Protein backbone atom coordinates (compact mmCIF):
# COMPACT_ATOMS: atom_id res chain seq x y z
CA UNK A 1 0.00 0.00 0.00
CA UNK A 2 1.38 3.42 -0.92
CA UNK A 3 2.51 5.53 2.06
CA UNK A 4 -0.15 8.21 1.31
CA UNK A 5 -2.90 5.60 1.53
CA UNK A 6 -1.47 4.28 4.79
CA UNK A 7 -1.60 7.77 6.27
CA UNK A 8 -5.24 8.20 5.11
CA UNK A 9 -6.25 4.81 6.55
CA UNK A 10 -4.57 5.63 9.87
CA UNK A 11 -6.29 9.03 10.02
CA UNK A 12 -9.70 7.44 9.35
CA UNK A 13 -9.07 4.84 12.05
CA UNK A 14 -8.15 7.53 14.55
CA UNK A 15 -11.28 9.50 13.68
CA UNK A 16 -13.43 6.41 14.19
CA UNK A 17 -11.84 5.75 17.56
CA UNK A 18 -12.46 9.36 18.52
CA UNK A 19 -16.10 9.18 17.41
CA UNK A 20 -16.60 5.97 19.36
CA UNK A 21 -15.14 7.59 22.45
CA UNK A 22 -17.49 10.53 22.06
CA UNK A 23 -20.49 8.19 21.93
CA UNK A 24 -19.28 6.40 25.04
CA UNK A 25 -18.78 9.61 27.00
CA UNK A 26 -21.23 10.37 29.77
CA UNK A 27 -23.40 13.45 29.67
CA UNK A 28 -21.49 16.49 30.90
CA UNK A 29 -22.20 17.55 34.46
CA UNK A 30 -23.86 20.95 34.77
CA UNK A 31 -21.74 23.85 35.94
CA UNK A 32 -21.95 24.16 39.72
CA UNK A 33 -20.93 27.28 41.64
CA UNK A 34 -22.17 27.40 45.21
CA UNK A 35 -20.25 30.56 46.06
CA UNK A 36 -21.85 32.60 43.27
CA UNK A 37 -25.21 31.26 44.44
CA UNK A 38 -24.48 32.54 47.94
CA UNK A 39 -24.35 29.08 49.51
CA UNK A 40 -21.64 27.32 51.52
CA UNK A 41 -20.13 24.50 49.39
CA UNK A 42 -18.86 22.72 52.52
CA UNK A 43 -22.38 22.46 53.95
CA UNK A 44 -23.83 21.41 50.61
CA UNK A 45 -21.35 18.52 50.44
CA UNK A 46 -23.51 16.78 53.03
CA UNK A 47 -26.30 16.43 50.47
CA UNK A 48 -24.69 13.57 48.60
CA UNK A 49 -23.76 11.82 51.84
CA UNK A 50 -27.30 12.03 53.20
CA UNK A 51 -28.87 10.86 49.95
CA UNK A 52 -26.54 7.86 49.98
CA UNK A 53 -27.87 6.99 53.45
CA UNK A 54 -31.36 6.64 51.97
CA UNK A 55 -29.94 4.38 49.26
CA UNK A 56 -28.09 2.26 51.84
CA UNK A 57 -31.30 2.02 53.91
CA UNK A 58 -33.16 0.65 50.84
CA UNK A 59 -35.53 3.60 50.76
CA UNK A 60 -34.56 4.46 47.19
CA UNK A 61 -32.43 2.94 44.46
CA UNK A 62 -30.90 6.26 43.52
CA UNK A 63 -31.55 9.98 43.45
CA UNK A 64 -30.60 13.33 41.98
CA UNK A 65 -30.99 16.49 44.04
CA UNK A 66 -30.44 20.01 42.76
CA UNK A 67 -30.22 23.22 44.78
CA UNK A 68 -30.08 26.50 42.88
CA UNK A 69 -30.06 30.18 43.67
CA UNK A 70 -29.70 33.50 41.83
CA UNK A 71 -29.31 31.88 38.43
CA UNK A 72 -26.65 29.40 39.54
CA UNK A 73 -26.73 25.69 40.36
CA UNK A 74 -25.22 25.39 43.83
CA UNK A 75 -25.36 21.60 44.12
CA UNK A 76 -26.12 18.75 41.72
CA UNK A 77 -25.87 15.53 43.73
CA UNK A 78 -26.20 12.15 41.99
CA UNK A 79 -26.23 8.86 43.93
CA UNK A 80 -27.19 5.22 43.51
CA UNK A 81 -28.65 3.28 40.60
CA UNK A 82 -31.41 3.94 38.12
CA UNK A 83 -31.70 0.22 37.33
CA UNK A 84 -30.71 -2.12 40.18
CA UNK A 85 -31.22 -5.39 38.32
CA UNK A 86 -28.87 -4.37 35.51
CA UNK A 87 -26.46 -2.35 37.64
CA UNK A 88 -27.02 0.88 35.69
CA UNK A 89 -25.95 3.96 37.64
CA UNK A 90 -27.97 7.08 38.17
CA UNK A 91 -26.57 9.70 35.77
CA UNK A 92 -27.01 13.41 35.24
CA UNK A 93 -29.21 12.80 32.17
CA UNK A 94 -31.33 10.01 33.65
CA UNK A 95 -34.96 10.39 32.59
CA UNK A 96 -37.74 10.40 35.20
CA UNK A 97 -41.52 10.14 35.12
CA UNK A 98 -42.36 13.40 36.81
CA UNK A 99 -46.11 12.65 36.99
CA UNK A 100 -47.98 15.54 38.65
CA UNK A 101 -45.02 17.91 38.44
CA UNK A 102 -46.37 18.18 34.88
CA UNK A 103 -49.12 20.37 36.37
CA UNK A 104 -46.65 23.18 37.04
CA UNK A 105 -45.58 23.20 33.38
CA UNK A 106 -49.25 23.20 32.31
CA UNK A 107 -50.01 26.09 34.65
CA UNK A 108 -47.04 28.05 33.27
CA UNK A 109 -48.44 27.51 29.76
CA UNK A 110 -51.84 28.84 30.85
CA UNK A 111 -50.18 31.92 32.35
CA UNK A 112 -48.16 32.49 29.16
CA UNK A 113 -51.45 32.62 27.27
CA UNK A 114 -52.86 35.05 29.82
CA UNK A 115 -49.81 37.27 29.27
CA UNK A 116 -50.49 36.94 25.52
CA UNK A 117 -54.07 38.13 26.02
CA UNK A 118 -55.49 34.86 24.69
CA UNK A 119 -57.35 34.03 27.90
CA UNK A 120 -57.94 35.07 31.49
CA UNK A 121 -57.89 32.68 34.42
CA UNK A 122 -61.23 34.20 35.40
CA UNK A 123 -62.79 33.07 32.10
CA UNK A 124 -65.56 30.47 32.34
CA UNK A 125 -64.30 27.21 30.86
CA UNK A 126 -67.30 27.17 28.52
CA UNK A 127 -65.99 30.33 26.81
CA UNK A 128 -63.22 28.19 25.31
CA UNK A 129 -64.88 24.75 25.46
CA UNK A 130 -68.60 24.93 24.57
CA UNK A 131 -69.11 21.32 25.66
CA UNK A 132 -69.05 22.55 29.27
CA UNK A 133 -72.18 24.66 28.82
CA UNK A 134 -75.16 23.61 30.89
CA UNK A 135 -73.20 21.42 33.33
CA UNK A 136 -75.21 20.03 36.22
CA UNK A 137 -74.36 19.73 39.90
CA UNK A 138 -75.28 16.73 42.07
CA UNK A 139 -77.65 18.19 44.65
CA UNK A 140 -78.33 14.91 46.42
CA UNK A 141 -78.19 11.16 45.93
CA UNK A 142 -79.88 8.12 47.41
CA UNK A 143 -78.25 6.06 50.15
CA UNK A 144 -77.43 3.35 47.63
CA UNK A 145 -75.98 5.97 45.30
CA UNK A 146 -78.10 4.77 42.37
CA UNK A 147 -80.33 7.85 42.15
CA UNK A 148 -79.08 11.40 41.74
CA UNK A 149 -80.86 14.74 41.95
CA UNK A 150 -79.24 17.26 39.62
CA UNK A 151 -79.49 21.01 39.45
CA UNK A 152 -77.70 24.01 37.98
CA UNK A 153 -74.64 25.29 39.90
CA UNK A 154 -74.69 28.93 40.99
CA UNK A 155 -71.92 29.69 38.52
CA UNK A 156 -69.94 27.98 35.80
CA UNK A 157 -66.45 26.51 36.24
CA UNK A 158 -63.62 28.96 35.58
CA UNK A 159 -60.06 28.32 34.44
CA UNK A 160 -58.94 29.36 37.92
CA UNK A 161 -61.14 26.60 39.38
CA UNK A 162 -59.31 24.07 37.21
CA UNK A 163 -55.91 25.43 38.27
CA UNK A 164 -56.78 25.34 41.99
CA UNK A 165 -58.52 21.92 41.99
CA UNK A 166 -61.79 23.55 43.00
CA UNK A 167 -63.82 22.92 39.82
CA UNK A 168 -66.04 20.29 41.39
CA UNK A 169 -65.34 17.95 38.48
CA UNK A 170 -65.52 14.26 39.30
CA UNK A 171 -62.17 12.54 39.42
CA UNK A 172 -63.42 9.01 40.13
CA UNK A 173 -64.80 8.48 36.67
CA UNK A 174 -67.28 5.64 36.02
CA UNK A 175 -66.43 2.68 33.75
CA UNK A 176 -65.89 3.81 30.20
CA UNK A 177 -65.05 7.38 31.16
CA UNK A 178 -62.26 6.15 33.42
CA UNK A 179 -60.61 4.62 30.37
CA UNK A 180 -60.23 8.09 28.89
CA UNK A 181 -57.84 9.02 31.67
CA UNK A 182 -56.39 5.62 32.52
CA UNK A 183 -55.73 4.39 29.00
CA UNK A 184 -55.32 7.79 27.34
CA UNK A 185 -56.43 6.06 24.17
CA UNK A 186 -58.39 8.98 22.72
CA UNK A 187 -57.42 12.43 21.56
CA UNK A 188 -57.30 15.16 24.16
CA UNK A 189 -60.35 16.78 22.56
CA UNK A 190 -62.33 13.51 22.75
CA UNK A 191 -61.34 12.87 26.34
CA UNK A 192 -62.33 16.34 27.52
CA UNK A 193 -65.75 16.02 25.91
CA UNK A 194 -66.18 12.90 28.03
CA UNK A 195 -65.10 14.73 31.19
CA UNK A 196 -67.51 17.59 30.48
CA UNK A 197 -70.54 15.31 30.48
CA UNK A 198 -70.11 14.18 34.08
CA UNK A 199 -72.11 16.07 36.74
CA UNK A 200 -70.17 18.15 39.24
CA UNK A 201 -69.74 16.64 42.69
CA UNK A 202 -69.33 20.01 44.43
CA UNK A 203 -70.12 23.62 43.58
CA UNK A 204 -67.31 25.39 41.70
CA UNK A 205 -64.90 27.27 43.95
CA UNK A 206 -66.09 25.73 47.22
CA UNK A 207 -64.01 22.60 47.82
CA UNK A 208 -60.43 21.47 47.12
CA UNK A 209 -60.39 18.06 45.42
CA UNK A 210 -57.22 16.98 43.62
CA UNK A 211 -58.29 16.21 40.07
CA UNK A 212 -56.28 14.97 37.09
CA UNK A 213 -59.07 15.38 34.49
CA UNK A 214 -59.32 19.06 35.44
CA UNK A 215 -55.71 19.57 34.33
CA UNK A 216 -56.20 17.61 31.13
CA UNK A 217 -59.07 20.01 30.49
CA UNK A 218 -56.54 22.85 30.86
CA UNK A 219 -54.45 21.14 28.20
CA UNK A 220 -57.40 21.29 25.82
CA UNK A 221 -58.01 24.97 26.66
CA UNK A 222 -54.36 25.64 25.77
CA UNK A 223 -54.95 23.98 22.39
CA UNK A 224 -58.05 26.05 21.63
CA UNK A 225 -56.65 29.37 22.87
CA UNK A 226 -53.29 28.97 21.13
CA UNK A 227 -54.47 27.25 17.95
CA UNK A 228 -51.75 24.62 18.39
CA UNK A 229 -51.71 21.02 19.64
CA UNK A 230 -50.92 21.00 23.35
CA UNK A 231 -47.50 19.38 23.05
CA UNK A 232 -46.53 21.66 20.14
CA UNK A 233 -47.36 24.72 22.25
CA UNK A 234 -45.38 23.38 25.21
CA UNK A 235 -42.39 22.70 22.98
CA UNK A 236 -42.50 26.10 21.27
CA UNK A 237 -43.23 28.35 24.24
CA UNK A 238 -41.69 26.54 27.22
CA UNK A 239 -39.39 23.60 26.55
CA UNK A 240 -37.35 24.97 23.65
CA UNK A 241 -36.94 28.49 25.10
CA UNK A 242 -35.60 26.94 28.30
CA UNK A 243 -33.39 24.44 26.45
CA UNK A 244 -35.29 21.45 27.89
CA UNK A 245 -34.20 18.85 25.34
CA UNK A 246 -35.26 15.78 27.31
CA UNK A 247 -38.71 16.89 28.46
CA UNK A 248 -41.49 15.20 26.51
CA UNK A 249 -44.78 13.34 26.64
CA UNK A 250 -43.46 10.77 24.17
CA UNK A 251 -39.87 9.72 24.96
CA UNK A 252 -37.74 8.40 22.13
CA UNK A 253 -36.13 4.95 22.35
CA UNK A 254 -32.86 6.67 23.30
CA UNK A 255 -34.57 8.57 26.11
CA UNK A 256 -36.36 5.44 27.32
CA UNK A 257 -32.96 3.72 27.53
CA UNK A 258 -32.03 6.33 30.16
CA UNK A 259 -35.26 5.92 32.14
CA UNK A 260 -35.06 5.30 35.87
CA UNK A 261 -36.92 2.23 37.10
CA UNK A 262 -39.76 2.66 39.61
CA UNK A 263 -39.18 0.73 42.84
CA UNK A 264 -41.61 -0.10 45.62
CA UNK A 265 -41.25 -1.21 49.22
CA UNK A 266 -41.36 -4.94 49.96
CA UNK A 267 -40.16 -6.62 53.15
CA UNK A 268 -38.26 -3.47 54.19
CA UNK A 269 -36.37 -3.46 50.91
CA UNK A 270 -36.82 -1.95 47.48
CA UNK A 271 -38.46 -4.11 44.83
CA UNK A 272 -39.13 -3.35 41.17
CA UNK A 273 -42.71 -2.12 40.76
CA UNK A 274 -44.97 -4.27 38.63
CA UNK A 275 -46.31 -1.22 36.80
CA UNK A 276 -43.73 1.13 35.37
CA UNK A 277 -45.99 4.13 34.85
CA UNK A 278 -48.19 4.61 31.81
CA UNK A 279 -47.21 2.73 28.62
CA UNK A 280 -46.02 5.81 26.75
CA UNK A 281 -45.73 3.96 23.43
CA UNK A 282 -49.52 3.54 23.29
CA UNK A 283 -50.62 6.92 24.63
CA UNK A 284 -52.56 9.05 22.15
CA UNK A 285 -53.17 12.25 24.07
CA UNK A 286 -50.51 14.02 26.16
CA UNK A 287 -51.74 14.23 29.76
CA UNK A 288 -51.44 17.82 30.96
CA UNK A 289 -52.09 16.45 34.45
CA UNK A 290 -49.16 14.09 34.71
CA UNK A 291 -47.74 12.73 31.47
CA UNK A 292 -44.31 14.35 31.22
CA UNK A 293 -40.90 12.72 31.30
CA UNK A 294 -37.94 14.93 32.19
CA UNK A 295 -34.44 15.09 33.64
CA UNK A 296 -33.13 16.90 36.70
CA UNK A 297 -31.21 19.36 34.54
CA UNK A 298 -34.27 20.12 32.44
CA UNK A 299 -36.75 20.60 35.26
CA UNK A 300 -34.28 22.74 37.19
CA UNK A 301 -34.70 25.29 34.39
CA UNK A 302 -38.43 25.66 35.09
CA UNK A 303 -37.66 26.03 38.79
CA UNK A 304 -34.96 28.59 38.07
CA UNK A 305 -37.24 30.56 35.77
CA UNK A 306 -39.93 30.72 38.47
CA UNK A 307 -37.35 31.62 41.15
CA UNK A 308 -36.18 34.42 38.86
CA UNK A 309 -39.76 35.71 38.54
CA UNK A 310 -40.34 34.65 34.96
CA UNK A 311 -36.92 35.39 33.48
CA UNK A 312 -34.38 32.86 32.25
CA UNK A 313 -31.12 34.49 31.29
CA UNK A 314 -31.98 37.09 28.65
CA UNK A 315 -35.34 35.50 27.91
CA UNK A 316 -38.56 36.38 29.69
CA UNK A 317 -41.25 33.70 29.63
CA UNK A 318 -43.63 35.32 32.11
CA UNK A 319 -44.10 38.77 33.56
CA UNK A 320 -42.91 39.05 37.16
CA UNK A 321 -46.46 40.00 38.14
CA UNK A 322 -47.74 36.81 36.53
CA UNK A 323 -45.38 34.61 38.55
CA UNK A 324 -46.46 36.44 41.70
CA UNK A 325 -50.08 35.74 40.74
CA UNK A 326 -49.32 32.04 40.27
CA UNK A 327 -47.64 31.86 43.68
CA UNK A 328 -50.38 33.74 45.55
CA UNK A 329 -52.92 31.86 47.64
CA UNK A 330 -56.17 31.70 45.68
CA UNK A 331 -57.95 29.10 47.78
CA UNK A 332 -57.81 27.85 51.34
CA UNK A 333 -60.30 26.57 53.88
CA UNK A 334 -60.46 24.65 57.13
CA UNK A 335 -60.25 21.27 55.47
CA UNK A 336 -57.24 19.86 53.64
CA UNK A 337 -55.56 21.84 50.87
CA UNK A 338 -52.49 20.17 49.37
CA UNK A 339 -50.63 17.18 50.74
CA UNK A 340 -48.85 18.57 53.81
CA UNK A 341 -50.02 20.95 56.57
CA UNK A 342 -49.98 24.72 56.29
CA UNK A 343 -50.62 25.01 52.55
CA UNK A 344 -52.90 27.10 50.40
CA UNK A 345 -53.57 26.66 46.69
CA UNK A 346 -51.97 28.84 44.05
CA UNK A 347 -52.41 28.57 40.29
CA UNK A 348 -50.91 25.18 39.53
CA UNK A 349 -48.75 25.20 42.66
CA UNK A 350 -49.22 24.62 46.36
CA UNK A 351 -48.17 27.58 48.48
CA UNK A 352 -46.58 27.47 51.95
CA UNK A 353 -48.64 29.69 54.23
CA UNK A 354 -47.35 28.45 57.57
CA UNK A 355 -43.97 26.65 57.40
CA UNK A 356 -44.11 23.46 59.47
CA UNK A 357 -42.50 20.01 59.49
CA UNK A 358 -41.41 19.22 55.92
CA UNK A 359 -41.76 22.91 54.98
CA UNK A 360 -40.32 24.34 58.22
CA UNK A 361 -37.11 25.49 56.51
CA UNK A 362 -38.96 27.29 53.69
CA UNK A 363 -40.10 30.92 53.75
CA UNK A 364 -43.81 31.77 53.79
CA UNK A 365 -44.84 32.14 50.17
CA UNK A 366 -42.65 29.28 48.94
CA UNK A 367 -44.42 27.22 46.31
CA UNK A 368 -44.09 24.01 44.36
CA UNK A 369 -45.44 20.57 43.56
CA UNK A 370 -44.61 16.90 43.85
CA UNK A 371 -45.15 13.85 41.67
CA UNK A 372 -46.60 10.40 42.29
CA UNK A 373 -43.17 8.73 42.23
CA UNK A 374 -41.58 10.98 44.86
CA UNK A 375 -40.22 13.76 42.67
CA UNK A 376 -40.40 17.25 44.21
CA UNK A 377 -39.74 20.84 43.07
CA UNK A 378 -40.10 23.81 45.42
CA UNK A 379 -39.21 27.47 44.99
CA UNK A 380 -38.46 29.87 47.85
CA UNK A 381 -38.86 33.30 46.19
CA UNK A 382 -37.77 35.26 49.26
CA UNK A 383 -34.42 33.44 49.26
CA UNK A 384 -34.37 33.36 45.43
CA UNK A 385 -33.67 29.62 45.48
CA UNK A 386 -35.17 26.29 44.53
CA UNK A 387 -34.93 22.66 45.63
CA UNK A 388 -35.39 19.73 43.25
CA UNK A 389 -35.52 16.01 44.05
CA UNK A 390 -35.69 13.30 41.40
CA UNK A 391 -36.42 9.74 42.54
CA UNK A 392 -38.69 6.93 41.31
CA UNK A 393 -40.47 5.06 44.06
CA UNK A 394 -43.97 3.97 45.06
CA UNK A 395 -45.72 2.54 48.13
CA UNK A 396 -43.48 4.47 50.54
CA UNK A 397 -46.25 6.74 51.80
CA UNK A 398 -46.82 10.43 51.07
CA UNK A 399 -43.98 11.59 48.83
CA UNK A 400 -44.67 15.24 49.64
CA UNK A 401 -43.95 14.51 53.31
CA UNK A 402 -40.94 12.27 52.73
CA UNK A 403 -37.82 12.46 54.87
CA UNK A 404 -35.81 12.61 51.64
CA UNK A 405 -37.49 15.81 50.52
CA UNK A 406 -37.08 17.31 53.98
CA UNK A 407 -33.38 16.47 54.02
CA UNK A 408 -32.73 18.10 50.64
CA UNK A 409 -34.46 21.29 51.74
CA UNK A 410 -32.81 21.37 55.16
CA UNK A 411 -29.31 21.01 53.75
CA UNK A 412 -29.96 23.51 50.98
CA UNK A 413 -31.55 26.14 53.21
CA UNK A 414 -28.92 25.53 55.89
CA UNK A 415 -26.16 26.33 53.43
CA UNK A 416 -27.33 29.90 52.84
CA UNK A 417 -24.49 32.27 53.73
CA UNK A 418 -26.72 35.30 54.28
CA UNK A 419 -30.34 34.20 54.31
CA UNK A 420 -33.05 36.83 54.00
CA UNK A 421 -34.97 36.93 57.28
CA UNK A 422 -38.72 36.70 56.93
CA UNK A 423 -41.58 36.74 59.39
CA UNK A 424 -44.13 33.95 59.38
CA UNK A 425 -47.52 35.37 58.53
CA UNK A 426 -50.67 34.00 60.06
CA UNK A 427 -53.10 31.97 58.01
CA UNK A 428 -56.10 34.00 56.85
Secondary structure, DSSP 8 states (H G I E B T S, - for coil): --HHHHHHHHHHHHHHHHHHHHHHS------B-HHHHTB-HHHHTHHHHHHHHHHHTTS-SEEEEEEEETTEEEEEEEEEEEETTTTEE--TT-BEE-GGGHHHHHHHHHHHHHHHTS--TTSBHHHH-GGGTT-EEEEEE-TTS--EEEEE-SS--BHHHHHTT-S---SS--TTHHHHHHT--S-HHHHHHHHHTS-BSS-TTS-----HHHHHHHHHHHHHHHTS-HHHHHIIIIITTTT-TT-BSS--HHHHTTB---EEEETTEEEE-S--SS-GGG--S--TTT--EE-HHHHHHHHHHHHTTTEETTEESS-HHHHHHHTS--B--SS--SSSTTEEE-SSSEEESS--GGGTTS-TT-EEEE-TTS-EEEEETTTTEEEEEE--B-SSS-GGG-HHHHHHHHHHHHTBSS----------
